[in-house]
Structure formats: structure tokens, C-alpha cells
Amino acid sequence: MNKGMIRLVAVILLCLLLVGCSGQGGTANNDRRQAAGGSNSNTSEENTNNNNREGVRACHQEVGNEALINLVVIVGNRANTSEVPLGGAVDDIFCNLIGRTFEISNLEAEGNIAFVVSDGEPWRADVLDQNGRPANLRVSANNEYVLTNRIRNAISHTILPFMDSDHLMAQNEEADLFEALHIANRILRDMDPARENHILIIDSGITTTGHIDMREFNILEAGVIDVIVDRLEAASLLPDLQGVNISFFNIGGVAYPQQIHSGPIEDALVTFWYHILQATGAQVIHLQGRGEGGQARTVGNGYPFVSAVEFPAPDFDLSDLRSEVFSAEHLGFIADSSEFINEAYAINILSTTAEKLTLFLQSSPSNTVYIVGSQAVGPTRNTAGYILSQERAQRVKDLFISEFNLPEAQLISIGAGTTPLSWRNTDEFEAGVWRDELAEQNRVVAIIPSTAGEMIELRNNGFVD
């Protein structure tokens, strides 16, 4: 064998030796990681933070950067209340609040959170893991990055699943949210006095026993809320929640046989609890109606029903319902696009109209609402374009469905393009010269109930049979 061949064999043997050492080194590193309290499975969990599986809640908020808090969560998992939809606003606030219960010290942290079930006889529920054992909310790590990931995982994989689990299932047919507030307050008083106190309520707001039974009064009656608050104050029944911050979500989130609330009834529930909480001295941070998209609890799993509260139909004169016209600028569409500049702003603009349309559509299955988009002719006098007007009408329809729960089957979107209609109320040319400010008045979306006079124009132009 010549010297060149000997060198080649030596290099190959050396490479094989280095590969083997590298593999052993990796195993040794894994062994050291496990001995330090971290495992391969933990690392895998940490990596799932930014790869949230469909249908699974996860938290991505920063932790450890705000003032520490004590937190009590009030929930009521019953058959005729709806689940809170995944990915809703409550998730972000919930994750932020829980993250603030973890005090980080010397690369260790432990959550300080309690749950109360707003049952007919409310009770405190200890946090359990997915195997039904008491959850360990203490985490540690070798550096702050891994520690914050493990805090997020404790929230995503232990606390959030517990919130939706059967462990928080109500035990009888009634609900006493008012008494649950008393229990939450007592729990807070036993927590760290140096921290801020927070109560997060995720409940329909329907209460049927104890000191507040909504079957005994009409929540829509003028002055009834003041009467109940005065009665509770006179009997010294209000909990002292001075200095406690309250966030309340899913008010009106119900399922059959509890009637689905119209806008005014949901608003009355929100107002009712706002006044109750104000009377306790609490600081109301968030107070929000039902989250759209929540499904009813599975009755087969043993969730009990709460006795249905019969809310009277609110007074509403459908003769007052008129067509409304929104300019593209008013709704905030991007120029030459069907996308909103600020969708939250558009939702706010449409909210009052949506409330009226809810009652109109609920009053009769034959009632329909037409959402008609129109667009400007433009300086080239182009009268052929219908696509943009249809897309904008569809975007408004989509918001009515996703944000206000209007029934899709009773909404019809139409792209009227440049068709002359009474609500396109101006000629874009003045003395033969095209003017953009006049054209802007023709870039509109009209909301037309099927009982409105403008239906004649839609029929005459072939948009409606």
C-alpha cells in the first residue's frame, strides 16, 4: 500500500471516529438536560408555542413584564350555555392575566390562580391536570427564555384545557353568579396582599337562584336594575370588591332551550351586571357580550341545564326600519379594494344597524336584507365594472354574519356596479369635467330591508325577482 492510500484510509477512520463521538456527545447532552429537569418532551412542548394546532388554545403573550396579580376565574360550564370560541378576545386577556400570576425568582416561577364554578351552590375548584391530578404550576429552567416558554406551556397545556374541561362542570340545574362573586372575593382576601386583585368571569350572566333570580323580574323594565341594586345594598348583601379589577366575557352566551337573546336583551344583561359590579366598588375593566361561534355544551356528557329565563320580546317598531347607505370612505375601504383600512372601525360603524336588523330578521323568516354595493363610473366613463361593488357588499355581509350573528340565509349581497340608483345621488361630471369628490359619493354600500321602498328600484333593474 503506498503512502497516499495509507493517508486516505487514516482520514476515513478519523472521520468515522469523529461522527461516533458526536453522536455520543449528543446523547450525553440529552442526559444532562434531563438531569437538570428538562426533557426532550418538554423541549418539544416548548417548540409548539409558535405552532398552535387547529382547535387548540395557546398563549404567546410576554410574561414577567407587568405587576403581579392574584386571579380568580369564575366559570359555569352548563348544557345551555355556549362554549367560548377558540381564539377569541378572551384568550388574549386570559393568557395575559394568568401570565401575571407567575412570579419569576431565581429562574423559578409558580402560578397563583383559583377557579370558582358559578353553580346553584358555587364552589371552588382546584386546578387539575389532564389526568385529573392536582396540577403542578411550579416551573423552573436554566435560563429566562426557557422559563418563559415553560410558563406559557403551563398556561396552554394545563390551565386553558382545565377551563374547558368537565372538572368545571356545574353540578345542578341552577346558577348563582352573585354568590360566586362572594366566594371569589373571599379567596382573593387569602391571597398575596401585595398583589393586585383580579376576577375574570366567563359566564352567560343568567342567574336563577340565590339573591338574584332573573325569572322573578323583567330585565327590560325601566328602573328594575336600580331597584335590585338598592335592595341588595339595603340588605348589606353586596360583596366588598373595592380595589378588585373585573373582566366579564360571554354575557348572553346561551344555547337551547334558553332563548337566544336579541341585541336589546343582551345589552340589558351587560348593563345589569355593570351596575351590580359598580355597586360592589369593583373596577370594571372589560364587559363584553357573547363571543360569536361558541358551540353548545355536549348534553350527553352530563352537563345540567339551568332553568330557562323567559325574556319578554323588546318593544320594537319595525316601521321605523329604513334603508341605510354607507360610503366607502365611511366604512373605511382601501382605495380600489374590498379590504377595510380598520376592520374594528367598520364593525363599530355597523353595530347599530346590525342591532336593528337582528330584530327585523328574527321577527319573520321571510324578511330579507339586501346589501348592495355601487361604484363610481370614473373619469373614463367605465360602466362595465361590477366586481369591486360585489366584493365590498360581500365584505359587509361577512361582517354581519361573523361579528353580529345575523342569519346568512336572510342576507343577500348584490354588486350593482355603476347602475343608476337613487342612493347614487350625484353625477360625477360637472360641466363635462370629472370630479373625484363627486365620484366618492357613488362608492357606497346600501343596506336595504326587504320591506323598504328601495326594493322597487332593485326589482326594476333586475337585481331581485
C-alpha positions in Angstrom: 0.0 0.0 0.0 1.5 3.4 -1.0 1.7 6.4 1.3 -1.2 8.2 -0.5 -3.5 5.2 0.1 -2.4 5.0 3.8 -3.3 8.7 4.3 -6.7 8.2 2.7 -7.6 5.2 5.0 -6.4 7.2 8.0 -8.6 10.2 7.1 -11.7 7.9 6.7 -11.0 6.2 10.0 -10.7 9.6 11.7 -13.9 10.9 10.2 -15.8 7.7 11.4 -14.4 8.2 14.9 -15.5 11.9 15.0 -19.0 11.0 13.8 -19.3 8.4 16.6 -18.1 10.9 19.2 -20.5 13.5 18.0 -23.4 11.0 18.4 -22.3 10.1 21.9 -21.9 13.8 22.8 -25.5 14.4 21.7 -26.7 11.6 24.0 -24.7 13.0 26.8 -26.1 16.4 26.3 -29.6 15.0 26.4 -28.8 13.1 29.6 -27.6 16.3 31.2 -30.7 18.2 30.1 -32.9 15.5 31.6 -30.9 15.5 34.8 -31.3 19.3 35.0 -35.1 19.0 35.0 -35.6 19.5 31.2 -36.5 16.6 28.9 -36.9 16.0 25.2 -40.7 16.0 25.6 -40.5 19.4 27.4 -38.4 20.8 24.7 -40.9 19.6 22.1 -43.7 21.2 24.1 -41.8 24.5 24.2 -41.5 24.4 20.4 -45.2 24.1 20.0 -45.7 27.6 21.3 -45.5 29.1 17.8 -47.2 26.2 16.1 -50.6 26.2 17.6 -52.7 23.3 16.4 -56.1 24.0 14.9 -58.8 23.9 17.6 -56.3 24.2 20.5 -55.8 27.2 22.6 -52.3 28.5 23.1 -50.7 31.6 24.8 -48.0 33.7 23.2 -48.1 36.8 25.5 -45.0 38.1 27.2 -44.8 37.1 30.9 -43.0 38.7 33.8 -43.2 42.3 32.5 -46.2 43.6 34.4 -47.3 44.0 38.0 -48.1 40.7 39.7 -51.7 39.8 40.4 -54.0 37.4 42.3 -56.5 35.9 39.9 -59.8 34.1 40.4 -61.7 32.8 37.4 -65.5 32.3 37.6 -66.9 29.9 35.0 -70.1 28.0 34.5 -70.0 25.0 32.2 -73.6 24.1 31.7 -75.6 22.5 28.9 -77.5 25.6 27.8 -74.6 28.0 27.9 -72.2 28.2 25.0 -68.5 27.5 24.9 -66.2 30.4 24.4 -64.9 30.3 20.8 -61.2 29.4 20.4 -59.0 32.3 19.6 -61.5 34.9 20.9 -60.5 38.1 22.7 -61.0 36.4 26.0 -58.0 34.1 25.2 -55.6 37.1 24.9 -56.8 38.7 28.1 -57.0 35.3 29.9 -53.4 34.5 28.9 -52.2 37.9 29.9 -53.8 37.7 33.3 -52.6 34.2 34.1 -49.1 35.1 33.0 -49.1 37.9 35.6 -49.8 35.4 38.4 -46.4 33.8 37.9 -43.7 35.4 40.0 -40.2 34.8 38.5 -37.4 34.4 41.0 -34.1 32.7 40.6 -35.3 31.0 37.3 -38.3 29.5 39.1 -42.0 30.6 38.9 -45.3 29.4 40.3 -48.8 30.5 39.2 -51.3 31.9 41.8 -54.8 31.2 40.3 -58.1 29.9 41.6 -61.4 28.8 39.9 -65.0 29.1 41.1 -67.9 27.3 39.5 -71.0 29.5 39.3 -73.3 26.6 40.2 -76.6 26.8 42.1 -74.3 26.4 45.1 -71.0 27.8 43.8 -67.8 26.1 44.8 -64.0 26.4 44.5 -62.3 24.0 42.0 -58.7 23.1 42.3 -56.7 23.2 39.1 -56.2 19.6 37.8 -54.1 18.3 35.0 -55.4 16.2 32.1 -55.1 13.1 34.2 -57.3 14.5 36.9 -54.5 15.0 39.4 -53.7 18.3 41.2 -51.7 20.4 38.7 -48.2 21.5 39.4 -47.9 25.1 38.4 -44.3 25.5 39.5 -41.8 25.6 36.7 -38.0 26.1 36.6 -35.3 26.3 33.9 -31.7 27.1 33.3 -32.4 30.5 31.6 -35.1 33.0 31.3 -36.0 32.2 27.7 -36.8 28.6 28.5 -38.5 29.6 31.7 -41.0 32.0 30.0 -41.7 29.2 27.4 -42.5 26.8 30.2 -44.8 29.3 31.8 -46.6 29.7 28.5 -46.8 25.9 28.2 -48.2 25.6 31.8 -51.0 28.0 30.7 -51.6 26.5 27.3 -51.4 22.8 28.2 -52.7 22.8 31.8 -54.8 25.8 32.7 -56.6 26.5 29.4 -57.7 22.9 28.9 -58.8 22.8 32.5 -61.0 25.8 31.9 -62.9 23.9 29.2 -62.9 20.5 31.0 -65.6 18.5 32.7 -63.8 19.3 36.0 -65.6 22.7 35.9 -69.0 21.2 35.1 -71.9 22.6 37.1 -73.5 20.1 39.5 -77.1 21.2 39.5 -79.7 22.9 37.3 -79.4 26.4 38.6 -76.8 29.2 38.6 -75.9 31.7 41.2 -73.3 34.0 39.8 -73.8 36.6 42.6 -72.8 34.1 45.3 -69.8 33.0 43.1 -68.6 36.7 43.3 -68.7 36.4 47.1 -66.6 33.2 47.1 -64.1 34.7 44.6 -63.8 37.8 46.9 -63.1 35.6 49.9 -60.4 33.6 48.0 -58.7 36.9 47.0 -58.5 38.1 50.5 -56.5 35.0 51.4 -54.0 35.5 48.5 -50.9 37.7 48.4 -51.9 41.1 49.9 -49.1 42.8 48.0 -50.6 42.0 44.6 -53.4 43.5 42.5 -56.7 41.5 42.7 -58.5 40.4 39.5 -61.6 38.4 38.9 -62.2 37.1 35.4 -65.8 35.9 34.7 -66.7 33.8 31.7 -70.4 33.2 32.0 -73.7 33.8 30.3 -74.8 36.2 33.1 -78.0 34.2 33.5 -78.6 33.6 37.2 -81.6 31.7 38.6 -81.2 31.3 42.3 -80.0 32.9 45.5 -80.4 36.6 45.9 -80.8 37.3 42.2 -83.3 35.2 40.3 -83.9 36.6 36.8 -87.1 34.6 36.5 -88.7 36.9 39.0 -88.3 40.3 37.2 -88.2 41.8 33.7 -84.7 42.9 33.0 -86.0 45.2 30.2 -88.4 47.1 32.5 -87.3 50.7 33.2 -85.8 51.2 36.6 -85.7 47.5 37.5 -81.9 47.4 37.8 -81.8 50.3 40.3 -84.5 48.6 42.4 -82.4 45.4 42.6 -79.2 47.2 43.4 -81.0 49.3 46.1 -82.5 46.1 47.6 -79.1 44.4 47.8 -77.4 47.4 49.3 -80.2 47.8 51.9 -79.8 44.2 53.0 -75.9 44.5 53.0 -75.7 41.7 50.5 -73.2 43.2 48.1 -69.7 41.9 48.3 -67.0 44.5 49.0 -64.9 44.4 45.8 -63.1 47.7 46.4 -59.8 47.5 44.6 -60.7 44.4 42.6 -60.5 44.5 38.8 -63.3 42.7 36.9 -63.2 41.4 33.3 -66.5 39.7 32.3 -66.9 37.8 29.0 -69.6 35.8 27.1 -72.6 37.7 28.6 -75.7 36.3 26.8 -73.7 33.3 25.5 -76.5 30.7 25.8 -77.8 27.6 24.0 -81.2 25.9 23.6 -83.6 25.8 25.5 -82.5 29.1 26.9 -83.7 31.6 24.2 -81.0 33.2 22.1 -81.0 36.9 23.0 -81.7 39.8 20.7 -79.4 42.8 20.9 -81.6 44.7 23.4 -81.7 41.7 25.8 -78.0 41.1 25.6 -77.4 44.9 26.1 -79.7 44.8 29.1 -77.7 41.9 30.6 -74.5 43.7 30.1 -76.0 46.9 31.7 -77.4 44.9 34.6 -74.0 43.3 35.6 -72.2 46.6 35.0 -74.5 48.3 37.6 -74.2 45.3 40.0 -70.4 45.4 39.8 -70.2 49.1 40.1 -72.3 48.9 43.3 -69.7 46.5 44.8 -66.9 49.1 44.3 -65.1 47.0 41.7 -63.2 48.5 38.8 -64.8 47.1 35.6 -62.1 46.6 33.0 -63.9 44.6 30.4 -67.6 43.8 30.0 -68.4 42.0 26.8 -71.4 40.2 25.2 -71.3 36.7 23.8 -68.5 35.6 21.6 -69.8 34.5 18.2 -69.2 31.0 17.1 -69.3 29.3 20.5 -71.0 25.9 20.4 -73.4 24.5 23.0 -72.0 22.1 25.6 -72.5 18.4 24.9 -75.6 17.3 26.9 -74.6 13.7 26.6 -71.6 14.4 28.8 -73.9 15.1 31.8 -73.9 18.9 31.7 -77.0 20.1 33.6 -79.5 22.6 32.3 -80.2 25.9 34.0 -83.9 26.7 34.2 -84.7 28.9 31.2 -85.4 32.6 31.8 -88.3 33.9 29.7 -87.3 37.3 28.5 -90.2 39.3 27.0 -89.8 40.4 23.5 -88.5 44.0 23.4 -90.7 46.7 22.1 -89.6 47.5 18.5 -91.5 49.3 15.8 -90.4 47.7 12.5 -92.0 50.6 10.7 -89.0 52.7 11.8 -86.6 50.5 9.9 -85.1 52.3 6.9 -82.5 51.6 4.3 -79.1 52.9 5.2 -76.3 54.0 2.9 -72.6 53.8 3.9 -69.9 55.4 1.8 -66.7 53.5 1.0 -64.9 56.2 3.0 -67.3 55.9 5.9 -66.7 52.2 6.2 -63.0 52.7 5.6 -62.3 50.6 2.5 -58.8 50.8 1.0 -59.0 52.6 -2.4 -59.8 50.2 -5.3 -60.0 47.3 -2.8 -62.6 45.4 -0.7 -60.3 45.3 2.3 -61.0 47.6 5.3 -58.4 50.1 6.5 -59.5 49.3 10.0 -62.0 46.4 10.4 -62.7 47.2 14.0 -63.8 50.7 13.0 -66.1 49.3 10.3 -67.6 46.9 12.9 -68.4 49.8 15.2 -70.0 51.8 12.4 -72.3 48.8 11.5 -73.2 47.8 15.1 -76.3 50.0 15.5 -77.6 48.9 12.1 -76.9 45.2 13.0 -78.9 45.5 16.2 -82.0 46.7 14.2 -81.5 44.1 11.5 -81.3 41.3 14.1 -84.8 42.1 15.3 -86.1 42.6 11.8 -84.8 39.2 10.7 -85.9 37.4 13.8 -89.5 38.8 13.5 -90.1 36.8 10.4 -88.2 34.1 8.4 -89.5 35.8 5.2 -87.7 39.0 6.0 -84.6 39.6 4.0 -81.8 42.2 3.9 -80.1 43.2 0.6 -76.6 44.5 0.8 -76.0 46.4 -2.4 -72.6 47.7 -3.5 -72.2 50.5 -6.0 -69.1 52.1 -7.6 -68.2 55.2 -9.4 -68.1 55.5 -13.2 -64.7 57.1 -13.1 -63.0 59.6 -15.4 -63.1 57.1 -18.3 -66.9 56.7 -18.0 -66.4 53.0 -17.5 -69.9 51.5 -16.8 -68.9 47.8 -17.1 -67.3 47.2 -13.7 -69.3 45.2 -11.1 -66.6 43.1 -9.4 -65.5 45.7 -6.8 -69.0 46.6 -5.8 -69.9 42.9 -5.3 -66.8 42.3 -3.3 -67.5 45.2 -1.0 -71.1 44.2 -0.5 -69.9 40.7 0.3 -67.4 42.0 2.9 -70.1 43.9 4.7 -72.3 40.7 4.6 -69.4 38.7 6.0 -69.1 41.1 9.0 -72.8 41.0 9.7 -72.5 37.2 9.9 -69.2 36.8 11.8 -69.5 39.7 14.2 -73.2 40.1 14.7 -74.5 36.6 14.1 -77.1 37.6 11.5 -78.5 34.6 9.7 -76.7 34.1 6.4 -79.8 32.7 4.6 -81.6 36.0 5.1 -78.7 38.2 3.7 -78.2 38.8 0.0 -75.2 40.7 -1.4 -75.5 42.4 -4.7 -72.9 44.1 -6.9 -74.8 46.9 -8.7 -71.7 48.4 -10.2 -72.5 51.7 -11.9 -76.2 51.1 -12.3 -78.1 54.4 -11.8 -79.9 54.2 -8.4 -81.4 56.8 -6.2 -78.8 56.4 -3.5 -76.1 57.1 -6.1 -77.2 60.7 -5.8 -74.8 62.6 -8.0 -73.4 63.0 -11.5 -69.6 62.6 -11.3 -69.1 65.1 -14.1 -69.6 68.8 -13.6 -69.6 70.8 -16.8 -68.1 67.8 -18.5 -65.2 67.6 -16.1 -64.8 64.5 -13.8 -64.6 65.3 -10.1 -63.3 62.8 -7.6 -65.2 64.3 -4.7 -68.5 63.7 -6.6 -67.4 60.2 -7.6 -66.7 59.4 -3.9 -70.5 59.8 -3.2 -71.2 56.9 -5.6 -68.8 54.5 -4.0 -71.4 53.2 -1.5 -72.9 50.1 0.2 -76.6 50.3 0.8 -78.3 48.1 3.4 -81.9 47.6 2.2 -84.5 45.6 4.2 -87.0 43.7 2.1 -89.8 46.0 3.3 -88.1 49.2 2.2 -89.3 51.3 -0.7 -85.9 51.0 -2.5 -86.8 47.4 -3.3 -88.8 48.7 -6.2 -85.5 50.0 -7.8 -83.8 46.7 -7.3 -86.7 44.9 -9.0 -86.9 47.4 -11.8 -83.2 46.9 -12.5 -83.4 43.1 -12.4 -81.4 42.6 -9.2 -84.5 41.0 -7.4 -87.2 38.8 -9.0 
